[in-house]
Amino acid sequence: PYNIVLKQGKFACVFKAFDRFRKRDVAVKSINCSTMSSAHKTMVQETVAAEIAALQALKHPHIVEMFIAFNTAVEYHLILEYCSGGNLLDYVV
């Protein structure tokens, strides 16, 4: 049970957590739709569905693994492999 925020955006937050089942650190990407317009919610639903489909299809040691995805009435949650070492953009720029 960490609650360490790794990245914060307007509608989404990625934080570090501990998966007791897998006994390892994970990254939890949570997307909050409670304040979005219905048109924006539809767009986000499509984008999240595409992201989930891509992560399920891509299995490679250099691509972050998604363990599970689920949603509530107002949020989507993706449980992802935690990669320490910072943001890739920091290395590219």
N, C-alpha and C positions, 0 to 999 in steps of 0.2 A: 504493500500500500504506500506508494510514493506520492503522487500529486505534483510532480515536477513538470512544469509547463515547458515544452520544448519549442513550440511555435504557436503563436496566437494570431488569428485573423478576425475579420468582421463576423463571420458566421461559423468558423471552425477553429478547433483547438487540438493540438497534438500534445499529449503528455506521456510521460514515462510511468509505467506501472509494472507490477510484478505478477506474473501468471503463476498461480500456485499449482495449477495442473501440470504445466510444462516445466515448472521450477526454473523460470528464466525471466529476464526483463523483456518487456514488450513495449511497443509504442501504440497508444490508443488515439485514433483520429476520430474526433466527435464533431459532427456537423449539426448545428442547432437550427431548426427551421421555424421555430415558434414566432419569430418576428418578421418572417418573409411574406411577401405577397403570394397569392396562389399561383400566379404566373411564374414567379421566381422559384417557388417550391417545385413546380413541375419540371423546370429546367434543372434544378439541383437533383431531383430524383433520377432524371435521365443520365446526368453526369456521374452520379454515384453508381448507378447500375452499370454504366460503361466501365468505370474504374474497377468495380468488383469483378466484372467479367474478364477484364484484361489481367488482373492479378491472379485470378483462378486459372487462366489459360497459360500464363507465363511461369514456368518453373525453371529457374536458372540460379546458380550460385551468386551471380552479380546483380540480381534483381530482388528487391525486398519481398519477402514472403508474407502473404496474408493468411492468418490462421483461421479467422472467422469474421463474419460481418453480421450485424443484426440492427434492427431499428425499433424505436419506440414510437409513440404517437407524434413526437416532435423532434426526434433526434435519430441520426444514423451513427453507428459506431463500427469502425474497422479496427480489428486487433491485428497489428502488424509486427513483423520482426523488428526488434530494436537494433539500430546500428549506431554505435558510439563513434565519436570522431567528428561530429559537427555536420554542417550542411554542405552538400556537394557544391552548391553555388559559390561558397566561400573559396573553394579550390579552383573553380573554373575562372572566376573573375579576377 
